[in-house]
């Protein structure tokens, strides 16, 4: 189900009291927006939240208005949802939110009361960077890629047939996805597999794009990761069964310092885990297809890789 919050946000900007209007908007959609803040921005109750909100309400939105005037955003996203539901075999109710974010992630996934949620923050897809909104300047044509990516996570977290560790952790949290809890408790193997599968899902739903786009990398970084693959596979191996938020941040988060990404005497490129996860999941995706692969346990991917390389286990 597509839920478009953008008109409501733009109406706030026309209100005489923007802060009061934003509070009403937040109250109306608090379950999803509070989860978005907690996982991707900061807790709404933190002292810094009012400044973040004030900045977002004061930012120039001319690029966003131009996007909405010239592009059928809802049509693009609805088509991507339909494609994703078919190819990924979505078997639980899910929602896709179009929204204006706080300049954090361009897209993301949530589970709220057991229901999968994907969101797309349109300030990042206007086609030109905006320092006031922290907009990344991505072209709107990339939105289907990210719809598929985030819906793939929702399938892995909520499908009744999913064997993933992340589905169990979401269930343990009473049907809520928490980036920090899952990052602390899931194995690095599971976290890498999770992101690698989402990249494969995006490739299936939105084929034909530059390979770097599916990872959210600049082209130069994508080429560098391909060059480093043998090294990356070697240094990650001892850490795959490890757990801890530091591992998630090292391999899957942007903005980490070079020292935090230092492994084996080299500084890993940012978010190198997306590339690693894509390669780790490739054999099973080719064998079973993306829908069944999304529901497989993390160990099954290792078994498929071993079989593809002719490695026999007792």
Secondary structure, 3 states (H helix, E strand, C coil): CEEECHHHHHHHHCCCCHHHHHHHHHHHCHHHHHHHHHHHCCCCCCCCHHHHHHHHHHCCCHHHHHHHHHCCHHHHHHHHHHHHHHHCCCCCCEEEEEECCCCCCCEEEEEECCEEEEEEEHHHCCCCEECCCCEECCCHHHHHHHHHHHHHHHHHHHCCCCCCHHHHHHHHCCCCCCHHHHHHHCEHHHHHHHHHHHHHHHHHHCCCCCHHHHHCCCHHHHHHHHHCHHHHHHHHHCCCCCECHHHHHHHHCCCCCCHHHEECCEECCCCHHHHHHHHHHHHHHHHHCHHHHHCCCHHHHHHHHHHHCCCCCC
